[in-house]
């Protein structure tokens, strides 16, 4: 966050900080804590940004698949489920013997 102190001052003026923060537009899945507040950055459905912690002046592209997320909030928790909606690979039961042996759909 480029102006972290100014952002935090805005929360303080409001009387309390957020319970959680959700961000977009970074196009990389990221989760963490900022000043004790959990945050989640969602992957894009348009184009992806590659994983690169070295370059500050270039933005790497990536052909990683897009996904969307379903966020569930409850009185005692927060859950984020991700779904890569362009995935077309197999789906199987983990206890299925054929699948364990690499024979999907039998």
N, C-alpha and C positions, 0 to 999 in steps of 0.2 A: 504494500500500500504506500503510495507516494506521499500522502499527507496524513500519516497515521495520527499524529498528535492533534491535528485540527479535527479529524473525524471523531476521535475520542472526546474532545471538548464538546462537540455537538451532542454526543450521547449524554455527557454529564449535565449539559444545560437542560436536556429533556428530563432529567431526574433519575435516569437509570440507563444502563447499557442494554444491548439486545440480548435475548436468550440464545439466539443463533443467527448466523448470517449466511445467505445464499447468493452466489455470484455467478454471472455468466460472462461471456465475451472473451474469456481467456482461452477457451477451446482446449483445455487440458483438465483431466479429472484431478482435483486436489482436495485434500481434507486436512484440517489442522485446527489449532487453537490460536487465537489472537487476543492477548490480554485476558485469557481465561474464557473467551467466548468461542464456541465451536463454529467453524465456517466450512462451507462446501462450495467448490467451484465445479460446475457442470461442463462436461464435454459438449461440443457443438453438434448440431445436426447438419451443418453446412460444410465446414472444412475443419480439419484438425491441425493443431500446432504440435510439432515434434518435441520430444523430451530433450532439452538442451539447457544445462545450467551454466554454460561457459560464455556464450555470446550475448552481449547486451545490445548490440547494434543491428542484429539480424533476427528475423523471426523464421524458424525452420518450419516447413510444411511437412505433413505426414499423410499417408494413405490409410491410417487407422480408421476403423469403421465408426460411424456416429452412434450415439445412443441417447436415450432419454432417461430420466429418473423420476421415480415416484417417491415423494417424501411423506412419511407418516409421522405426525406429531401426536403425542399423547401426554397426559399429565405427568408421566414418569419417564418419558423417553423420546428419542428421535431416531428414526430409521430411514436410510436412503437406499432404495432398490434401483439398480441399474439394469437397463435392457438394451442390448445391441440389436436393434430392430432389423438390420440387414444381414444378420447371421443366418446362413442357410445350411449349416452343418447338422449332424445328427443330434437327436435328443434321445435319451435312453434312461432306463432305471439302473442305478448304480449296482444293484444286486443281481442284475440279469447276467447269467453266465455267458451268453452269446456276445453281449456287449463287452464284457471283461476280456473276451478273446478277440475283440476287434471285429466281430460279425454283427453289425448294426442292422436293425430292422428284421431280424429273423424270428 
